[in-house]
């Protein structure tokens, strides 16, 4: 038996993502399109749920893409969206947990050489341990944890939820 504490169950995660979709809509109600960038597998699941919710609550047409970050400087990150498809649009980077900010700094780097309207960061959990100068604009839950504690987000399978250990 592990010492994990369930912070959010699947229903609560779904509610958080719906609220985040409303926040995105409120801040971008005049946009026809925006780009949801899911960082890795978990970020992509969150971005897909945001897309579903945005389509139900607004007339915004979200564009969905996945960004796989490679923190090794010698290789590029991978994204299946071309520059022309996100140029001059609102970009929302979606990830599961903001810990130090390193992943989000590398994710934002992909968009720095292109003219974009605005970039925002959305995370399900913000741990408030930023080592890099980046913050989340949209936060599902803010947790002040110790550096030794670990947040595990499970978005598929039987044990879906957010756990603290």
Secondary structure as GFF3:
##gff-version 3
##sequence-region A 1 165
A	DSSP	beta_strand	5	9	.	.	.	ID=ss1
A	DSSP	alpha_helix	10	27	.	.	.	ID=ss2
A	DSSP	beta_strand	33	39	.	.	.	ID=ss3
A	DSSP	alpha_helix	40	57	.	.	.	ID=ss4
A	DSSP	beta_strand	61	68	.	.	.	ID=ss5
A	DSSP	beta_strand	78	79	.	.	.	ID=ss6
A	DSSP	alpha_helix	83	86	.	.	.	ID=ss7
A	DSSP	beta_strand	90	98	.	.	.	ID=ss8
A	DSSP	alpha_helix	102	109	.	.	.	ID=ss9
A	DSSP	beta_strand	118	126	.	.	.	ID=ss10
A	DSSP	beta_strand	138	142	.	.	.	ID=ss11
A	DSSP	beta_strand	151	154	.	.	.	ID=ss12
A	DSSP	beta_strand	161	164	.	.	.	ID=ss13
###
